Amino acid sequence: RMAVGCLVELAFKVAAGEIPNGFAVIRPPGHHAEESTAMGFCFFNSVAISAKLLQQKLSVGKIL
């Protein structure tokens, strides 16, 4: 949960223009987690969660 929270906070600061860019070095990375299944050490897909929250809360259309 802390790794996801770190990435969400970073993503929101970049999207809001508070900082010009960012790079999150977090463990676990989250990239193995599926929508309803944890895999490896990843319980949550932090990138997918951050992207979805940006779309929902800030109406961000495109996410690279």
C-alpha positions in Angstrom: 0.0 0.0 0.0 2.8 2.4 0.7 4.4 1.8 -2.7 1.0 2.6 -4.4 0.6 5.6 -2.3 4.0 7.0 -3.1 3.4 6.6 -6.9 -0.1 8.1 -6.6 1.2 11.1 -4.8 4.1 11.6 -7.3 1.7 11.2 -10.3 -0.7 13.8 -8.9 2.1 16.3 -8.2 3.4 16.0 -11.8 -0.1 16.2 -13.3 -0.9 19.3 -11.2 2.3 20.9 -12.2 3.8 21.1 -8.7 6.9 19.3 -10.0 8.1 19.0 -13.7 8.6 15.3 -13.7 9.3 12.3 -11.4 10.6 8.8 -11.2 9.4 6.4 -8.5 11.8 3.8 -7.3 9.4 1.7 -5.2 9.2 -1.9 -4.0 7.3 -3.9 -4.9 7.0 -2.4 -8.3 3.5 -3.7 -8.8 3.9 -4.7 -12.5 3.2 -8.4 -11.9 -0.2 -7.9 -10.2 -3.3 -8.6 -12.3 -6.7 -7.0 -11.9 -7.9 -9.6 -9.3 -4.8 -11.6 -8.6 -1.5 -10.8 -6.8 1.6 -12.3 -8.5 5.2 -12.4 -7.4 5.6 -9.9 -4.6 3.1 -7.5 -6.3 -0.3 -7.2 -4.5 -1.4 -4.1 -6.4 -0.6 -2.8 -9.9 0.5 0.7 -8.8 0.8 2.1 -12.3 -2.8 1.0 -13.2 -4.1 2.4 -9.9 -2.3 5.7 -10.4 -3.5 6.0 -14.0 -7.1 5.3 -13.1 -7.1 7.8 -10.3 -5.7 10.5 -12.6 -8.4 9.8 -15.1 -11.1 9.9 -12.4 -10.0 12.8 -10.2 -8.2 15.1 -12.7 -9.9 14.1 -15.9 -6.5 13.2 -17.5 -7.2 11.8 -20.9 -3.9 10.4 -22.1 -1.3 8.7 -19.9 2.1 7.5 -21.2 
